[in-house]
Amino acid sequence: MQVLQAGAHKLILLELEAETVNNVAKQAGFESRLKDTPRSLQLDLTAPGRQAPLLLFDAADPANLGWFSRCQFYIDGRTGGVMQTPMSVANKRDRSGKNQANSVRLRISKELPVSFRLPGKQPITEQVFYALFQNFLIALTKTGVAVCGGSAVQPLAGRTESVAPRM
């Protein structure tokens, strides 16, 4: 981890190792394709052979209340940002434009403001990030991740179709 200064701005630069990120994904049961850029890591994650969709669900649907109550991670549905983390999520689509139920695209930001803190005001380091990343991937397959509002990121589990208002 380094601290960079760009004019009046200070940034934390996470020095994430692509091999370690791939190993964490593999341990969580995902195949990953990684693209390392100077400012971020971009991963295409696929859970091969998984019969059920990844547990990315609509937080606003009352039918998902049980999942929502035990949820650790929340995604801003308008931006794809995983709240209070340096990650953002997007749906992966097949050639016909339909969401792939066992895949997501993940972007990990390497540059963060010096004031960035995880929940509990914990500062971020590479080791803390690897643990956070592993917990996120486990949540996608076992406990669930809530999508809150918006339409940029669409749920993959639970009721995924829109419900018309009652007349």
C-alpha positions as CSV (number, residue, x, y, z in Angstrom):
1,M,0.0,0.0,0.0
2,Q,1.3,3.4,-0.9
3,V,0.0,7.0,-0.3
4,L,0.1,9.1,-3.4
5,Q,-0.3,12.9,-3.6
6,A,-1.8,14.5,-6.7
7,G,-1.9,18.2,-6.0
8,A,-4.1,18.8,-3.0
9,H,-5.5,15.2,-3.2
10,K,-4.0,12.2,-1.3
11,L,-4.8,8.7,-2.5
12,I,-4.2,5.3,-1.1
13,L,-2.8,3.0,-3.8
14,L,-3.6,-0.7,-3.1
15,E,-0.9,-3.0,-4.5
16,L,-3.1,-6.0,-5.2
17,E,-1.6,-9.1,-6.7
18,A,-3.5,-10.5,-9.7
19,E,-2.5,-14.0,-8.8
20,T,-3.8,-13.7,-5.2
21,V,-7.1,-12.3,-6.4
22,N,-7.4,-15.2,-8.9
23,N,-6.6,-17.7,-6.1
24,V,-9.2,-16.2,-3.7
25,A,-11.8,-16.4,-6.5
26,K,-10.8,-20.0,-7.2
27,Q,-11.1,-21.0,-3.5
28,A,-14.6,-19.5,-3.5
29,G,-15.6,-21.7,-6.4
30,F,-15.3,-19.1,-9.3
31,E,-13.5,-19.1,-12.5
32,S,-12.1,-15.7,-13.3
33,R,-10.7,-13.7,-16.1
34,L,-8.7,-10.8,-14.9
35,K,-7.6,-7.6,-16.6
36,D,-5.1,-5.5,-14.6
37,T,-5.1,-1.8,-15.3
38,P,-3.2,0.9,-13.6
39,R,-6.2,2.1,-11.6
40,S,-8.3,-1.0,-11.2
41,L,-8.7,-4.8,-11.5
42,Q,-11.5,-6.0,-13.7
43,L,-12.8,-9.5,-13.2
44,D,-15.3,-11.7,-15.1
45,L,-16.4,-14.2,-12.5
46,T,-18.3,-17.4,-13.4
47,A,-19.5,-20.1,-11.1
48,P,-19.3,-23.1,-13.4
49,G,-21.7,-26.0,-12.9
50,R,-23.8,-24.0,-10.5
51,Q,-27.4,-25.0,-10.9
52,A,-29.0,-22.0,-9.0
53,P,-28.3,-18.4,-9.9
54,L,-25.8,-16.3,-7.9
55,L,-27.6,-14.9,-4.9
56,L,-27.9,-11.3,-6.1
57,F,-31.4,-10.3,-5.1
58,D,-33.8,-7.3,-5.1
59,A,-33.7,-5.7,-1.6
60,A,-37.1,-4.0,-2.2
61,D,-39.0,-7.2,-2.8
62,P,-40.9,-8.2,0.4
63,A,-40.5,-11.8,-0.6
64,N,-36.7,-11.4,0.0
65,L,-37.0,-10.2,3.6
66,G,-35.3,-13.3,5.0
67,W,-32.2,-12.8,2.7
68,F,-32.1,-9.0,3.4
69,S,-32.0,-9.5,7.1
70,R,-28.8,-11.6,7.0
71,C,-27.1,-9.7,4.2
72,Q,-23.6,-8.5,4.6
73,F,-23.2,-6.6,1.3
74,Y,-25.4,-4.1,-0.5
75,I,-25.1,-2.9,-4.1
76,D,-26.3,0.5,-5.2
77,G,-28.4,-0.6,-8.1
78,R,-27.9,2.7,-10.0
79,T,-24.1,2.7,-10.0
80,G,-23.2,-0.9,-9.2
81,G,-21.0,0.1,-6.3
82,V,-20.8,-2.4,-3.5
83,M,-21.4,0.0,-0.6
84,Q,-18.5,0.8,1.7
85,T,-16.0,-1.3,-0.4
86,P,-13.7,-0.5,-3.3
87,M,-15.7,-2.8,-5.6
88,S,-18.4,-2.4,-8.1
89,V,-20.6,-5.0,-9.8
90,A,-22.2,-5.4,-13.2
91,N,-24.4,-8.1,-14.7
92,K,-22.8,-10.2,-17.5
93,R,-25.1,-10.8,-20.5
94,D,-25.1,-13.6,-23.1
95,R,-25.2,-12.9,-26.8
96,S,-29.0,-12.4,-26.8
97,G,-28.7,-9.7,-24.1
98,K,-30.1,-11.9,-21.2
99,N,-28.4,-11.8,-17.8
100,Q,-26.2,-14.8,-17.1
101,A,-27.4,-16.2,-13.8
102,N,-24.0,-17.7,-12.8
103,S,-21.7,-14.8,-13.8
104,V,-21.0,-11.2,-12.8
105,R,-18.4,-8.6,-13.7
106,L,-16.5,-7.0,-10.8
107,R,-14.2,-4.0,-10.8
108,I,-11.9,-3.4,-7.9
109,S,-10.5,0.2,-7.5
110,K,-6.9,0.4,-6.6
111,E,-7.0,4.2,-6.0
112,L,-9.0,5.3,-2.9
113,P,-9.2,8.5,-1.0
114,V,-7.0,8.6,2.1
115,S,-10.2,9.0,4.1
116,F,-11.6,5.7,2.8
117,R,-12.7,3.4,5.7
118,L,-14.5,0.1,5.7
119,P,-17.5,-0.4,8.1
120,G,-16.4,0.0,11.7
121,K,-13.9,2.7,10.6
122,Q,-11.3,0.0,9.7
123,P,-8.6,1.3,7.4
124,I,-8.0,-0.8,4.2
125,T,-4.9,-2.7,3.5
126,E,-4.2,-5.4,0.9
127,Q,-4.7,-8.2,3.5
128,V,-8.0,-6.7,4.7
129,F,-9.1,-6.4,1.1
130,Y,-8.4,-10.1,0.3
131,A,-10.5,-11.1,3.3
132,L,-13.3,-8.7,2.3
133,F,-13.2,-10.0,-1.3
134,Q,-13.4,-13.6,-0.2
135,N,-16.4,-12.8,2.1
136,F,-18.1,-11.1,-0.9
137,L,-17.7,-14.1,-3.2
138,I,-19.0,-16.4,-0.5
139,A,-22.0,-14.1,0.0
140,L,-22.7,-14.4,-3.7
141,T,-23.0,-18.2,-3.5
142,K,-24.3,-18.8,0.1
143,T,-25.9,-15.9,2.0
144,G,-26.9,-13.3,-0.6
145,V,-26.1,-9.8,-1.7
146,A,-28.8,-7.2,-1.9
147,V,-29.3,-4.8,-4.9
148,C,-30.8,-1.6,-3.6
149,G,-32.8,0.5,-6.1
150,G,-31.9,1.5,-9.6
151,S,-31.8,-0.6,-12.7
152,A,-28.2,-0.7,-13.8
153,V,-27.6,-3.9,-11.8
154,Q,-30.4,-6.4,-12.0
155,P,-31.1,-9.2,-9.5
156,L,-30.3,-12.8,-10.5
157,A,-32.1,-14.6,-7.6
158,G,-35.6,-14.5,-6.1
159,R,-38.3,-12.9,-8.0
160,T,-36.5,-11.1,-10.9
161,E,-39.4,-10.0,-13.0
162,S,-41.2,-6.7,-12.3
163,V,-44.5,-6.8,-10.6
164,A,-47.2,-4.6,-12.0
165,P,-49.0,-2.3,-9.5
166,R,-52.4,-3.4,-8.2
167,M,-55.4,-1.6,-9.6
